[in-house]
Amino acid sequence: MKALYHGYFATRIYLPLSGLSRRWRRFFRHIRGTSDRFLQNTQLPEVSWKDCTKRRAIKIWEHEKENGNVRISELGILSALAADCGDGTNLFEIGTFDGRTTLNFALNSPAQCTIYTLDLPPDLETMFSLAEGERHMVDKPTPGSRYEKHRETYPAAVGKIHQLLGDSAAFDYSPYKDSCSLVFVDGSHNYDNVMSDTRAAMDIAKRGGVVVWHDYGIWEDVTKALDELEQREGYGLRNISGTSLVYWKKH
């Protein structure tokens, strides 16, 4: 029951209120002529989360947000998308951090799905530099602590999770090509990494699969990369209203 309550709160209460707050902040920033590095101007058209999934009864575990996590509203939408996945398909996450989103993918997706989650070890030299301010998401004892603590409580769900380690820009994605019904891009926020992760995500998504990016309108390089891609390629990227999530379905 708690999981359902948190899902209802996330999408029916928190999401509309936070979306309204973002609009007001942008309006007053425009009136005052001020800037906010974590609230950039965005170019992508918006889409309602209800147009991205037919799920309405959403479940959320580990609802408490830590610095570096998605908002609870975003977690609710991601959980709904995970529940939409075809049974037996793969879900892939670029950027594990503490495993909060990973856990919800595992608990909400069909029983025979497999969740792959890729994280950067703190001592690994990367192809591209990390963005300023994200080192704390890498310097941690181990990735996935939020799902590991539920291994005994939900052994079947957590058993679906496969933790991968490596630099996302240098990782070999070929075994996952055209196999993923959901790919979540939340790795390094450096421009080059966003572009590299995006190419990989679009490649491993299956036909009819969904790719979702986090931190659009919040991290400058994420915003710049996705706006440029849409302007240049016309993929049909859409910003989910009231969130920093960008949605794309592979046809």
C-alpha positions in Angstrom: 0.0 0.0 0.0 2.9 2.4 0.8 4.3 1.9 -2.7 1.0 2.7 -4.3 0.5 5.8 -2.1 4.0 7.1 -3.0 3.2 6.5 -6.7 -0.1 8.4 -6.4 1.6 11.3 -4.6 4.4 11.4 -7.2 2.3 11.8 -10.3 -1.0 13.3 -9.0 0.3 15.8 -6.4 4.0 16.4 -6.6 4.2 16.5 -10.4 1.6 19.2 -11.1 2.9 21.3 -8.2 6.5 21.1 -9.2 5.6 21.8 -12.8 3.8 24.9 -11.8 6.7 26.0 -9.6 9.1 25.6 -12.5 6.9 27.7 -14.8 6.6 30.5 -12.2 10.4 30.5 -11.6 11.1 30.8 -15.3 8.5 33.6 -15.6 9.9 35.6 -12.7 13.5 35.0 -13.9 12.4 36.4 -17.3 10.7 39.5 -15.7 13.7 40.2 -13.5 16.3 39.5 -16.2 18.2 37.1 -13.9 19.7 33.7 -14.6 19.6 30.4 -12.9 22.2 27.8 -14.0 19.9 25.0 -12.9 16.8 26.3 -14.8 17.8 26.9 -18.4 15.7 27.9 -21.3 14.6 24.8 -23.2 13.6 24.3 -26.8 12.1 20.8 -27.0 8.3 20.5 -27.3 6.5 19.2 -24.1 4.5 16.1 -23.8 2.3 14.9 -20.8 3.5 11.9 -19.0 0.0 10.4 -19.6 0.7 10.4 -23.3 3.9 8.4 -22.7 2.3 5.6 -20.7 -1.2 4.2 -20.0 -0.2 3.2 -16.5 -2.0 5.1 -13.7 -1.6 2.9 -10.7 2.1 3.4 -10.1 4.3 1.9 -7.3 7.4 3.5 -5.9 9.9 2.1 -3.4 12.7 4.1 -1.7 10.8 7.3 -2.2 13.3 9.5 -0.2 15.4 11.6 -2.6 19.2 12.0 -2.1 21.4 14.5 -3.9 21.9 13.0 -7.4 18.5 11.1 -7.5 15.6 11.8 -9.8 12.7 13.7 -8.3 9.9 11.5 -7.0 7.6 12.6 -9.8 10.3 11.5 -12.3 10.7 8.2 -10.5 6.9 7.6 -10.8 7.0 8.2 -14.5 10.1 6.0 -15.0 8.4 3.2 -12.9 5.3 3.4 -15.1 7.5 3.1 -18.2 9.3 0.1 -16.7 5.9 -1.5 -16.1 5.1 -1.0 -19.8 8.1 -3.1 -20.9 7.6 -6.4 -22.7 8.2 -9.5 -20.6 11.6 -11.0 -21.4 13.1 -7.8 -22.7 16.1 -5.8 -21.4 16.1 -2.5 -19.5 19.4 -0.6 -19.5 20.4 2.2 -17.2 23.5 4.4 -17.8 24.5 5.7 -14.4 23.6 3.6 -11.4 24.6 6.0 -8.6 22.9 4.5 -5.5 20.5 2.2 -7.3 17.2 3.9 -6.4 15.9 4.0 -10.0 17.4 0.5 -10.7 15.4 -0.9 -7.8 12.1 0.6 -9.1 12.9 -0.8 -12.6 13.3 -4.2 -11.1 10.2 -4.1 -9.0 7.9 -2.6 -11.6 9.0 -4.4 -14.8 7.6 -7.8 -15.8 9.1 -10.9 -14.1 11.3 -12.1 -16.9 12.9 -8.8 -17.7 16.6 -8.2 -17.1 17.9 -4.9 -15.8 21.5 -3.9 -16.8 22.9 -0.9 -14.9 26.3 0.6 -15.8 28.3 2.7 -13.4 31.7 4.4 -13.4 34.2 3.1 -10.8 35.9 6.0 -9.0 39.4 5.0 -9.9 38.8 4.4 -13.6 40.3 6.9 -16.1 37.6 8.2 -18.4 37.6 9.0 -22.1 35.9 12.4 -21.4 36.2 14.7 -18.4 33.5 14.6 -15.8 31.2 17.7 -15.5 31.9 20.0 -12.7 29.9 19.1 -9.6 29.3 15.4 -10.3 32.3 13.8 -8.7 30.3 12.9 -5.5 28.1 10.6 -7.7 31.2 8.6 -8.6 33.2 8.7 -5.3 31.1 6.2 -3.3 32.0 2.9 -1.7 29.8 0.8 -4.1 27.1 1.5 -6.7 23.5 0.2 -6.1 23.3 0.5 -2.3 19.6 1.3 -2.4 18.8 -2.0 -4.3 21.3 -4.1 -2.4 19.5 -3.5 0.9 16.3 -5.0 -0.5 18.0 -8.2 -1.8 16.6 -10.3 1.0 13.2 -8.7 1.0 12.7 -8.9 -2.8 15.1 -11.6 -4.0 13.4 -12.3 -7.3 13.3 -8.6 -8.3 16.8 -7.7 -7.2 18.0 -10.9 -8.8 17.0 -9.4 -12.2 19.6 -6.7 -11.7 23.1 -7.0 -13.4 25.6 -4.5 -12.2 28.1 -3.4 -14.9 31.1 -1.3 -14.3 33.0 0.8 -16.8 33.2 4.1 -18.7 30.0 4.6 -20.6 31.9 6.3 -23.5 34.2 3.3 -23.9 31.7 0.5 -23.0 30.9 -2.3 -25.5 27.2 -2.1 -26.0 27.1 -4.6 -28.9 25.6 -7.5 -26.9 22.5 -5.3 -26.1 21.9 -3.9 -29.6 18.2 -3.7 -30.4 17.2 -5.6 -27.3 16.1 -2.9 -24.7 12.5 -1.8 -24.2 13.6 1.0 -21.9 17.0 2.8 -21.7 17.6 5.5 -19.1 20.4 7.9 -19.7 21.7 9.5 -16.5 25.5 9.2 -16.7 28.0 12.0 -16.8 26.5 15.4 -17.7 29.5 16.4 -19.8 28.5 17.3 -23.4 30.6 14.7 -25.0 29.4 12.0 -22.6 25.7 13.0 -23.3 26.3 12.7 -27.0 28.1 9.4 -26.7 25.5 7.9 -24.2 22.7 9.1 -26.5 24.1 7.3 -29.5 24.5 4.1 -27.5 21.0 4.4 -26.0 19.4 4.8 -29.4 21.4 1.8 -30.7 20.5 -0.6 -28.0 16.8 0.4 -27.8 14.6 -2.1 -29.7 11.9 -1.1 -32.2 9.0 0.3 -30.0 11.4 0.8 -27.1 11.8 4.0 -25.2 14.8 6.1 -24.3 14.6 8.6 -21.4 17.2 11.2 -20.5 17.5 13.0 -17.1 18.5 16.5 -16.2 17.3 18.4 -19.3 16.9 22.0 -18.4 19.1 21.5 -15.3 22.6 20.6 -16.5 23.7 23.0 -19.2 25.5 20.4 -21.4 22.5 18.0 -21.3 20.2 20.8 -22.4 22.6 21.9 -25.1 23.2 18.3 -26.5 19.6 17.3 -26.7 18.4 20.6 -28.2 21.2 20.4 -30.8 20.3 16.8 -31.6 16.7 17.6 -32.1 17.4 20.6 -34.2 19.8 18.8 -36.4 18.3 15.3 -36.7 14.6 15.9 -35.9 14.3 12.7 -33.8 11.1 13.7 -32.1 12.5 14.2 -28.6 10.0 15.5 -26.1 10.4 17.1 -22.7 7.9 15.4 -20.3 5.9 18.3 -18.8 6.9 19.4 -15.3 10.1 17.3 -15.3 13.7 17.3 -16.5 13.0 14.0 -18.4 13.2 13.8 -22.2 11.3 11.0 -23.9 11.9 9.3 -27.3 10.3 6.2 -28.8 12.2 4.2 -31.4 10.1 3.5 -34.5 
